[in-house]
C-alpha cells in the first residue's frame, strides 16, 4: 500500500501481514494487516506498546511462530517469499540472512554452553567450516562487538558476563553469518541506561560498517529517535503511522503517535510540561474491528472511524510519511505540523466506545497534571532555600535514615563468609512530609534494598531508620507491625505481587483484614472507596487480578498500599513494567494522590525521566551510596557529580535532531562485594585524579544550598565544562 | 581454591550423614526391647547359665563402657570386620563381598536402562506435548509408577519363564552347570534379564516424569528461541539445547533412583531368588540374623551416599553456573 519513495531497493518487505493465533475456539488477532519494509543500510524502528504485534511480525518473518498461528500476507526478502518457504529453506534464512537479538540477554543465552560455542554453532549451522575455524571466527566477532580480551573470555559461560556484555555476545551471535538484516527486539529494555547507550552506539557502528539493514523494535521513543532512519508506529496489530524519523517526531499526524510523544516523560521538556494521558487501553485482541483500531481511545474519532478501516496512505503523493487515519487530511496543518491545539488532553473523548474509561478521567483537572503541582511546590521550596532559610523552614521529616548499612553475607562456604555484599553502605537521607523523593541508580546500586530497609523488611547491618522518634530496629514485633501500617510498599510487577486466587476487592482490603480493621462489610466498602480513589470503577472489585490490564493492576496495587492510610508510600519501580501511555496514567495518579493525601513518597526508579516528572527531591545512588542529593531542578538542571552527568547524558533524548551526545559512561558498575577504594566511581570517571579520587572517599557535602554532592572535584568540573544545551531547558 | 573449599564442605556433609547412619546402626540393637545380648551375640539368653552369659557378654564386648563399644564398632567397620553370621557362622564380610557384585549388576544395569529409556521417552513426550504419544505414554507411566514390584516380578516369571519358557526364573547362574567364558557370561545375562527388567520398569516412570517436565520448561526458555533463530536444525536444537539443559534436574532424580533400586533389590532378589545383597538382607530379617542385617543396612547406606556424592560432583560439570 505504501509506495516508498526511496530509490534504494527494499531488502525486506512485509505486505498486509496478518497473524491470528487460534486457541481453543478463540482467535487472537495479533497482527491485522501490517506493511513494513527496510532497505539496505537503513535502520527501521518499529515502535509500539506491548500487544501491538511488533514482535509477532518479526517472528513471522523468521517462521518462528507457534504452530497455532495462522499467517497470511507476504514477507519478501529481496525477491524470495518467506511465507512460501518450507522449513528447510527458512532455516537457511534464519541466522544466515536475518540475525536476531532478543530483549533479555540473560535468558536468551543457553547457560550451559560457553559463549564461543554458541556463536560457533550459528556459524557451523550455515557454513561447512571446522570447529577450530568457527571458534576462531567467534573470537573475532567477540572482539568486534567490544568484549575485552575476547580470546580468554570466549570460553566463559553467559553467567560470567555482565548484562551489557551478554547483550554484546548476543549481537556477535546474530552477526555470526553476516546477515543482511539484523532484527533487534527490544535489545536494550533489560539494560541500564548507561549500558543501553553503549549498545545503541555498537549496533549503529556495526550497521554502518557492514551496510546491514536494522529493524529495531522498541517501545522507547527516546532510543528510536537516536537510532532510526525511518519509524513505523504499530498499534493493536496495525501500522498506524510510518515515515522518516525526523518527520515523525516533528510532525506526528496520527493521534496515537502524537499522544505517545506527549505521554512520554522526557528529560528535555521544560519543567511543568504536562504528561498527556491516553485514556483506556489496547482493544480486545479477540475482537474483530471493522474500523480504526484506535478509534475507542481517540479524541478525534467520528462515525467513519468506527465504520471503516483507514488505509495507510502517504500524506503527500509519493512521500515517505504515511498515516492510517481518516482525519489525517484535517489534522495535517501545513503551517503547524503538530496540531497541538486540536488535541486537548482534558477533552472528553468524543464518540467514545470505551466504557472502561471512567468518565472522570477525561474531565478532572487534577488528573492531567504531571509536573504541574510538583512544579509549584518545588519552586516555592527552592525560593526558600535560596533565601537562606535553610533546613528549618522545610517540611517536617517523616523518616530519617542515618548512616544506614545493609550488607549481605557473600557467597562463600557455609563456614567462612566471603566479603559481604555492601548493598547499602552508609546512607543518610530524609523523607519529608508531603513530598516525593526520587531515588535513581543503575541496577545493583542498592536502591531497592534501601527501600526495603526503610520499611523494616531488611535488617540494617549498621545505622538506623527512624520514623520520628521510633527507631526501627529497636521496636518490638508489635511495634513494628503498628509502624508498618503507616508505611506501605508498591512493587514493580503488580501481577506478581497479588494473590491470583483473591478477588481484587480482597486484594485491596487484605491489609485491613490482617490488621483487623472494621467488619467484613466495612472492609468491602473501604475497598470500593479505595478503587475509586485510584480511578477504577467499583465493579472491578469483583474481578480477579489476571482479568485486569497491567495499568489497572498497578492501580489496584496502589489502592492496597493506601488501604491503611499510610503516611509513607515506597514505590519500587512503579511504572517500569508498564507501557508508555499507561506509565503516564500511573505517574499522574501518584502525583495527584501524593498532593491530595499529603503522602511522603519514595519513588525508586532507574528511569530518570520518570523521576524528573514525579519527584521534588532526587537522590542519585551508586554502589550503595548516595552520590548526589538535591532539589529536582538542581540535580537534573545543574548536576555536579560526574556520575549524575553520565546518567543524564546516557538518557536518549526523543529528538532526532539532537543525536550527538557525549560518549556514554564506559564499563559496568563494579561489584558491591568489592567496591573500589576512594571514590567508588573513580574507575569509570573521566575526571578522576590519581592520588585523590582513588584513595580518599569523598564525603556527601552540601556544596550548594540544598544540593549535596559527594565529589572532590565538583567545583572544577562545573567550572571547566560548558553548559549543555540539552539540559538548559530544565533550569 | 573456593571450589575446593566448597567440595570439602560437601564431603563434610556426607561424612556427617555417614556418622549418623553408623551411630543409628550401633544404637539400634541397644535400644530395642530385651537383652542386647540376644541381638548382638545371637544367643538364647534364657537358656544360659550366668557364667556362660558373662563369657558371651565379655566376648561380644558388652561389658565395656558404651563409649568403648562405640569406638570398637567404628574400628570394626573401618576394617570391614562385621563379625559372624549367627545362621551360617561365616564371616559377614565374606557374605557381603560375595553378594555385592550381583546386586551391583542388577542395580547399575537397571539404572542405565531406566535412565536411557526414561530420558528418551520423556524428552520425546514433551517435544510432542499433547500428542497421542505424550498422552498414552503418560498414562502408562503413571500406571507403572503405582505397580507393586513383587507383583510385576511374579507376572514376568509367570509369563516369560512358566508360560513361554524363554528365561530362567531364579538364581544368577544355572546351578551346577559349571560354565566358563562367554557361555558363563551369556548364562549370567540370561538370568539377569527379568530382575533387571522389573527393576528398570519400576524406575523408568520417575525418570520419565521428571525429564518430561524438565523438557517442557526448557522448551519455553528464551534461549531455545535463540537457537531456532540461529537456523539450527530441530534435532540440533533438541539435543544441544533442550535435552542438554533438561538433563540437569534429572541427574538428581537418577541418584535418588539408585537408592530406590537398592531398596528394590530386597523384593526383586527375593522374588527371583537372586543371590544379591537384598536377598541376603531378606534372609537375615527372616532368621533374625542381626549382625547381617546391620551390615547390609550399612552397605546400602554407603552406596546411596556414594551415589548422591557422585551426582553432586557431576552436577557442576553439567551446569557451569554451579561452579563457584
Interface residues (C-beta under 8 A of the other chain):
Chain A: X62 X64 X91 X92 X93 X94 X95 X96 X99 X100 X102 X104 X107 X108 X109 X110 X111 X112 X113 X114 X121 X122 X125 X126 X157 X159 X170 X173 X176 X177 X411 X412 X413 X414 X415 X416 X418
Chain B: X2 X5 X6 X9 X221 X222 X223 X225 X226 X227 X228 X229 X230 X231 X232 X233 X236 X240 X241 X244 X245 X248 X318 X319 X320 X321 X324
